[in-house]
Amino acid sequence: QSLSGTGAIRIGLDFLYRNGFRTAYVSSPTWGNHDSILQTVGFEVRKYRYWNKDKLTLDI
C-alpha cells in the first residue's frame, strides 16, 4: 500500500532504480510532479512529445 498516487510512483521508481534502471522516458506534457520524483530517485529524465497543442491532435 502507499499514501497516494505520488507515493505509489515513488515506491515503484525506488524498486526500478534498485534493480538497475537509470533512464525514464516522460511524456510532454505530463503531471508536474513526475520529473521531480524521478530526479529525486536518481533517474535521468528524457522527454518525448505526443500532443500537438496548436492542432489539438496527437503528434506521432
PyMOL CGO cylinders between C-alpha atoms (Angstrom):
from pymol import cmd
from pymol.cgo import CYLINDER

trace = [
    CYLINDER, 0.00, 0.00, 0.00, 1.01, 3.61, -0.43, 0.3, 1, 1, 1, 1, 1, 1,
    CYLINDER, 1.01, 3.61, -0.43, -0.14, 7.01, 0.71, 0.3, 1, 1, 1, 1, 1, 1,
    CYLINDER, -0.14, 7.01, 0.71, -1.25, 8.29, -2.68, 0.3, 1, 1, 1, 1, 1, 1,
    CYLINDER, -1.25, 8.29, -2.68, -0.60, 8.18, -6.39, 0.3, 1, 1, 1, 1, 1, 1,
    CYLINDER, -0.60, 8.18, -6.39, 2.64, 10.08, -5.84, 0.3, 1, 1, 1, 1, 1, 1,
    CYLINDER, 2.64, 10.08, -5.84, 3.66, 7.69, -3.08, 0.3, 1, 1, 1, 1, 1, 1,
    CYLINDER, 3.66, 7.69, -3.08, 2.92, 4.71, -5.30, 0.3, 1, 1, 1, 1, 1, 1,
    CYLINDER, 2.92, 4.71, -5.30, 5.03, 6.17, -8.11, 0.3, 1, 1, 1, 1, 1, 1,
    CYLINDER, 5.03, 6.17, -8.11, 7.90, 6.77, -5.69, 0.3, 1, 1, 1, 1, 1, 1,
    CYLINDER, 7.90, 6.77, -5.69, 7.79, 3.18, -4.37, 0.3, 1, 1, 1, 1, 1, 1,
    CYLINDER, 7.79, 3.18, -4.37, 7.76, 1.82, -7.91, 0.3, 1, 1, 1, 1, 1, 1,
    CYLINDER, 7.76, 1.82, -7.91, 10.63, 4.06, -9.01, 0.3, 1, 1, 1, 1, 1, 1,
    CYLINDER, 10.63, 4.06, -9.01, 12.73, 3.10, -5.97, 0.3, 1, 1, 1, 1, 1, 1,
    CYLINDER, 12.73, 3.10, -5.97, 12.21, -0.56, -6.90, 0.3, 1, 1, 1, 1, 1, 1,
    CYLINDER, 12.21, -0.56, -6.90, 13.20, 0.01, -10.53, 0.3, 1, 1, 1, 1, 1, 1,
    CYLINDER, 13.20, 0.01, -10.53, 16.27, 2.06, -9.58, 0.3, 1, 1, 1, 1, 1, 1,
    CYLINDER, 16.27, 2.06, -9.58, 17.47, -0.60, -7.14, 0.3, 1, 1, 1, 1, 1, 1,
    CYLINDER, 17.47, -0.60, -7.14, 17.16, -3.14, -9.96, 0.3, 1, 1, 1, 1, 1, 1,
    CYLINDER, 17.16, -3.14, -9.96, 19.36, -1.28, -12.42, 0.3, 1, 1, 1, 1, 1, 1,
    CYLINDER, 19.36, -1.28, -12.42, 17.05, 1.04, -14.31, 0.3, 1, 1, 1, 1, 1, 1,
    CYLINDER, 17.05, 1.04, -14.31, 18.53, 4.53, -14.70, 0.3, 1, 1, 1, 1, 1, 1,
    CYLINDER, 18.53, 4.53, -14.70, 16.66, 6.25, -17.55, 0.3, 1, 1, 1, 1, 1, 1,
    CYLINDER, 16.66, 6.25, -17.55, 13.00, 7.23, -17.66, 0.3, 1, 1, 1, 1, 1, 1,
    CYLINDER, 13.00, 7.23, -17.66, 11.03, 8.50, -20.64, 0.3, 1, 1, 1, 1, 1, 1,
    CYLINDER, 11.03, 8.50, -20.64, 8.34, 11.01, -19.71, 0.3, 1, 1, 1, 1, 1, 1,
    CYLINDER, 8.34, 11.01, -19.71, 5.66, 12.39, -21.98, 0.3, 1, 1, 1, 1, 1, 1,
    CYLINDER, 5.66, 12.39, -21.98, 5.46, 16.11, -22.55, 0.3, 1, 1, 1, 1, 1, 1,
    CYLINDER, 5.46, 16.11, -22.55, 3.10, 17.31, -21.26, 0.3, 1, 1, 1, 1, 1, 1,
    CYLINDER, 3.10, 17.31, -21.26, 2.92, 15.28, -18.06, 0.3, 1, 1, 1, 1, 1, 1,
    CYLINDER, 2.92, 15.28, -18.06, 1.94, 15.81, -14.45, 0.3, 1, 1, 1, 1, 1, 1,
    CYLINDER, 1.94, 15.81, -14.45, 4.05, 18.48, -12.75, 0.3, 1, 1, 1, 1, 1, 1,
    CYLINDER, 4.05, 18.48, -12.75, 5.50, 16.23, -10.06, 0.3, 1, 1, 1, 1, 1, 1,
    CYLINDER, 5.50, 16.23, -10.06, 6.76, 13.39, -12.27, 0.3, 1, 1, 1, 1, 1, 1,
    CYLINDER, 6.76, 13.39, -12.27, 10.10, 14.99, -13.22, 0.3, 1, 1, 1, 1, 1, 1,
    CYLINDER, 10.10, 14.99, -13.22, 10.98, 15.88, -9.64, 0.3, 1, 1, 1, 1, 1, 1,
    CYLINDER, 10.98, 15.88, -9.64, 10.15, 12.40, -8.31, 0.3, 1, 1, 1, 1, 1, 1,
    CYLINDER, 10.15, 12.40, -8.31, 12.29, 10.77, -11.00, 0.3, 1, 1, 1, 1, 1, 1,
    CYLINDER, 12.29, 10.77, -11.00, 15.21, 13.12, -10.37, 0.3, 1, 1, 1, 1, 1, 1,
    CYLINDER, 15.21, 13.12, -10.37, 14.98, 12.64, -6.60, 0.3, 1, 1, 1, 1, 1, 1,
    CYLINDER, 14.98, 12.64, -6.60, 15.27, 8.87, -7.03, 0.3, 1, 1, 1, 1, 1, 1,
    CYLINDER, 15.27, 8.87, -7.03, 18.24, 9.34, -9.39, 0.3, 1, 1, 1, 1, 1, 1,
    CYLINDER, 18.24, 9.34, -9.39, 16.83, 8.74, -12.85, 0.3, 1, 1, 1, 1, 1, 1,
    CYLINDER, 16.83, 8.74, -12.85, 17.97, 10.50, -16.00, 0.3, 1, 1, 1, 1, 1, 1,
    CYLINDER, 17.97, 10.50, -16.00, 14.78, 12.01, -17.43, 0.3, 1, 1, 1, 1, 1, 1,
    CYLINDER, 14.78, 12.01, -17.43, 14.22, 12.04, -21.18, 0.3, 1, 1, 1, 1, 1, 1,
    CYLINDER, 14.22, 12.04, -21.18, 11.12, 13.64, -22.64, 0.3, 1, 1, 1, 1, 1, 1,
    CYLINDER, 11.12, 13.64, -22.64, 9.04, 12.83, -25.67, 0.3, 1, 1, 1, 1, 1, 1,
    CYLINDER, 9.04, 12.83, -25.67, 6.23, 14.83, -27.22, 0.3, 1, 1, 1, 1, 1, 1,
    CYLINDER, 6.23, 14.83, -27.22, 2.89, 13.25, -28.10, 0.3, 1, 1, 1, 1, 1, 1,
    CYLINDER, 2.89, 13.25, -28.10, 0.45, 16.17, -28.24, 0.3, 1, 1, 1, 1, 1, 1,
    CYLINDER, 0.45, 16.17, -28.24, 0.38, 18.98, -30.79, 0.3, 1, 1, 1, 1, 1, 1,
    CYLINDER, 0.38, 18.98, -30.79, -1.15, 21.84, -28.85, 0.3, 1, 1, 1, 1, 1, 1,
    CYLINDER, -1.15, 21.84, -28.85, -1.55, 24.04, -31.94, 0.3, 1, 1, 1, 1, 1, 1,
    CYLINDER, -1.55, 24.04, -31.94, -3.52, 21.47, -33.95, 0.3, 1, 1, 1, 1, 1, 1,
    CYLINDER, -3.52, 21.47, -33.95, -5.07, 19.77, -30.91, 0.3, 1, 1, 1, 1, 1, 1,
    CYLINDER, -5.07, 19.77, -30.91, -4.08, 16.36, -32.28, 0.3, 1, 1, 1, 1, 1, 1,
    CYLINDER, -4.08, 16.36, -32.28, -1.71, 13.54, -31.48, 0.3, 1, 1, 1, 1, 1, 1,
    CYLINDER, -1.71, 13.54, -31.48, 1.84, 14.33, -32.58, 0.3, 1, 1, 1, 1, 1, 1,
    CYLINDER, 1.84, 14.33, -32.58, 3.11, 10.89, -33.53, 0.3, 1, 1, 1, 1, 1, 1,
]
cmd.load_cgo(trace, "trace")
